[in-house]
Amino acid sequence: MSATRRDAENKTSREVGHFRRLGGWVERPADLQPELEGDVSADVIVVGAGFAGLSTALELTALGAKVIVLEQEFAGFGASGRNAGYLGGSLGIEFEFFVNRVGIEQAKKIVSFYDEGVTYVERRLDELGIDCDYNRSGNIRVGVHPSQEKKIRKAMELGLELGSKTQFLDQAEMRARGIPPAFLFGYAQQHGGTLDPGKYVMGLRHAALQAGVKLYENTQLLSYTEGPTIRCVTRRGTASAPYLVLATNAYTPQLGLLKDKVVPLRVSAIETEPLSSAQLTSLGWQGREGLITSHWTMESHRLTARNTLVITTKRLGYAYGSQTPNVPDDVAYRELAVALNDRFPTLRGLGIQSSWSGYVSMAYDALPVVGETGAQKNVIYTAGCSGHGVATQSLMGYLLAERIGGVEHPLLAALRHKTPSTLPEPLQWCAVKLALGAANLMDNWVNRKVQGGAAN
Ligand SMILES: Cc1cc2nc3c(=O)[nH]c(=O)nc-3n(C[C@H](O)[C@H](O)[C@H](O)COP(=O)(O)OP(=O)(O)OC[C@H]3O[C@@H](n4cnc5c(N)ncnc54)[C@H](O)[C@@H]3O)c2cc1C
């Protein structure tokens, strides 16, 4: 490597931290499960070992099914091992995206799906004995400038109408909680909090292995043939079963499915060095609530159990053709570093130790995309979790296991709706870039007002 290139990389690493290809929470497991070789069969094949795939496998096993999981890298490689760790219910969702499309009654049921997800994960952490530093702090959707109050109140009121239980916090209440002063007001949902998603997904992996789930890691599904028995083809083997569950999230379009329904979006994160005890004391923030801002593209700010700050989102990315390259996004990391400085001016100089990105899948109406395909309706898929899959994709495992067992849970029924079709390329690339660019412009306008100290 040339000295100039090394200098440039060192500079980048100082500004945005060390790029972590596997995200900030997980490493490749020491007990990596062997790749599938030869021909195997089961009652159900699950593809993808994130929250959705592992939860489905665990729930099916509890119903007595023989389950195979195929994972292209290792369990937790996808968004489940890379997210910000907000166990959030309906607080984070954009009701106005879907309420008019599905109507108030279905929207209420969808809201309860999001909130039930939190209850489900809390119960599973206890049942499976998973310690993932879960802090039942609740989460708050916050404003950073007075001009955001109207939007926040409107979203909160619509949420209340739909059954999303939240409480408005004015400046005095925010300060009484010790929330850092850049966050002016907001509405809080007490249900939920923050956790270490790496420990959670690895806890699910361990539980699945203990329960007898046959997990093949380093095993990519290359293709499958439909029929009463589905045959999955991997590099060195095949797996057959009467049911196939595709829990492949943002990677699903690459399998030739849901390309017309979901858009893979790149979400990025930075993590600071640990705060000193003096910095933590001066920060206040005793409850360590997870904060998400009400920008068009939100910022999320949270403290971790290791006393670092993790900041995510703010700049989303889309790769032409719904690809999911596992590469750094330095523009996004720099923007997140700006957010760190803007929201925590007293921590100026705090180093950024790492940065990473992952992929979520999003439908144009921001709702989950779940259903079945094939002549036998035995290929079941779940995607479209947007940025809210810690709770929902875990609960999805329970709902899909029941569905395969022959029972359609009312919450699964509530999610069935007509997902709007996405655009073909290159229109999709243009449309997504335009939408993200417009959101960035509006967010920059608010941020400039904050930086300039303007009141309106
Ligand atoms: C930076 C970031 C921050 C986020 N923050 C939050 C948050 O705070 N709270 C929240 O609720 N949500 C958050 N999310 C979203 C959340 O992480 C996801 O919704 C959730 O993890 C999705 O789980 P999943 O199991 O559906 O998919 P994934 O975890 O993506 O799992 C899919 C798996 O399928 C595997 N796979 C794909 N194709 C194949 C194939 N052909 N063969 C075999 N295996 C395959 C992948 O390797 C992967 O392991 C965030 C996401 C990101 C990226």
PDBQT file of the ligand as one rigid body, heavy atoms in Angstrom, charges set to zero:
ROOT
HETATM    1  C1  LIG A 501     -27.585  -0.367  11.589  1.00  0.00    +0.000 C 
HETATM    2  C2  LIG A 501     -28.960  -0.931  11.896  1.00  0.00    +0.000 A 
HETATM    3  C3  LIG A 501     -29.660  -0.474  13.006  1.00  0.00    +0.000 A 
HETATM    4  C4  LIG A 501     -30.906  -1.017  13.314  1.00  0.00    +0.000 A 
HETATM    5  N1  LIG A 501     -31.479  -0.673  14.493  1.00  0.00    +0.000 NA
HETATM    6  C5  LIG A 501     -32.602  -1.318  14.901  1.00  0.00    +0.000 A 
HETATM    7  C6  LIG A 501     -33.107  -1.118  16.200  1.00  0.00    +0.000 A 
HETATM    8  O1  LIG A 501     -32.507  -0.432  17.019  1.00  0.00    +0.000 OA
HETATM    9  N2  LIG A 501     -34.276  -1.725  16.537  1.00  0.00    +0.000 N 
HETATM   10  C7  LIG A 501     -34.939  -2.537  15.657  1.00  0.00    +0.000 A 
HETATM   11  O2  LIG A 501     -36.013  -3.045  16.002  1.00  0.00    +0.000 OA
HETATM   12  N3  LIG A 501     -34.437  -2.798  14.442  1.00  0.00    +0.000 NA
HETATM   13  C8  LIG A 501     -33.282  -2.235  14.056  1.00  0.00    +0.000 A 
HETATM   14  N4  LIG A 501     -32.734  -2.526  12.844  1.00  0.00    +0.000 N 
HETATM   15  C9  LIG A 501     -33.431  -3.514  11.997  1.00  0.00    +0.000 C 
HETATM   16  C10 LIG A 501     -33.254  -4.946  12.518  1.00  0.00    +0.000 C 
HETATM   17  O3  LIG A 501     -31.914  -5.215  12.769  1.00  0.00    +0.000 OA
HETATM   18  C11 LIG A 501     -33.796  -5.922  11.490  1.00  0.00    +0.000 C 
HETATM   19  O4  LIG A 501     -35.124  -5.583  11.218  1.00  0.00    +0.000 OA
HETATM   20  C12 LIG A 501     -33.769  -7.373  11.958  1.00  0.00    +0.000 C 
HETATM   21  O5  LIG A 501     -32.529  -7.735  12.464  1.00  0.00    +0.000 OA
HETATM   22  C13 LIG A 501     -34.172  -8.287  10.816  1.00  0.00    +0.000 C 
HETATM   23  O6  LIG A 501     -34.020  -9.617  11.227  1.00  0.00    +0.000 OA
HETATM   24  P1  LIG A 501     -34.155 -10.774  10.166  1.00  0.00    +0.000 P 
HETATM   25  O7  LIG A 501     -33.925 -12.055  10.857  1.00  0.00    +0.000 OA
HETATM   26  O8  LIG A 501     -35.427 -10.609   9.419  1.00  0.00    +0.000 OA
HETATM   27  O9  LIG A 501     -33.014 -10.480   9.079  1.00  0.00    +0.000 OA
HETATM   28  P2  LIG A 501     -31.409 -10.560   9.156  1.00  0.00    +0.000 P 
HETATM   29  O10 LIG A 501     -30.899 -10.410  10.523  1.00  0.00    +0.000 OA
HETATM   30  O11 LIG A 501     -30.903  -9.640   8.112  1.00  0.00    +0.000 OA
HETATM   31  O12 LIG A 501     -31.120 -12.066   8.748  1.00  0.00    +0.000 OA
HETATM   32  C14 LIG A 501     -31.177 -12.538   7.422  1.00  0.00    +0.000 C 
HETATM   33  C15 LIG A 501     -30.157 -13.664   7.332  1.00  0.00    +0.000 C 
HETATM   34  O13 LIG A 501     -30.338 -14.340   6.094  1.00  0.00    +0.000 OA
HETATM   35  C16 LIG A 501     -29.064 -14.771   5.655  1.00  0.00    +0.000 C 
HETATM   36  N5  LIG A 501     -29.185 -15.045   4.205  1.00  0.00    +0.000 N 
HETATM   37  C17 LIG A 501     -29.543 -14.177   3.249  1.00  0.00    +0.000 A 
HETATM   38  N6  LIG A 501     -29.572 -14.781   2.041  1.00  0.00    +0.000 NA
HETATM   39  C18 LIG A 501     -29.251 -16.078   2.251  1.00  0.00    +0.000 A 
HETATM   40  C19 LIG A 501     -29.109 -17.219   1.402  1.00  0.00    +0.000 A 
HETATM   41  N7  LIG A 501     -29.307 -17.141   0.073  1.00  0.00    +0.000 N 
HETATM   42  N8  LIG A 501     -28.764 -18.410   1.962  1.00  0.00    +0.000 NA
HETATM   43  C20 LIG A 501     -28.563 -18.502   3.293  1.00  0.00    +0.000 A 
HETATM   44  N9  LIG A 501     -28.661 -17.455   4.152  1.00  0.00    +0.000 NA
HETATM   45  C21 LIG A 501     -29.008 -16.248   3.640  1.00  0.00    +0.000 A 
HETATM   46  C22 LIG A 501     -28.167 -13.587   5.985  1.00  0.00    +0.000 C 
HETATM   47  O14 LIG A 501     -26.802 -13.918   6.017  1.00  0.00    +0.000 OA
HETATM   48  C23 LIG A 501     -28.713 -13.161   7.339  1.00  0.00    +0.000 C 
HETATM   49  O15 LIG A 501     -28.021 -13.766   8.412  1.00  0.00    +0.000 OA
HETATM   50  C24 LIG A 501     -31.501  -1.999  12.470  1.00  0.00    +0.000 A 
HETATM   51  C25 LIG A 501     -30.799  -2.440  11.348  1.00  0.00    +0.000 A 
HETATM   52  C26 LIG A 501     -29.544  -1.932  11.059  1.00  0.00    +0.000 A 
HETATM   53  C27 LIG A 501     -28.812  -2.446   9.856  1.00  0.00    +0.000 C 
ENDROOT
TORSDOF 0
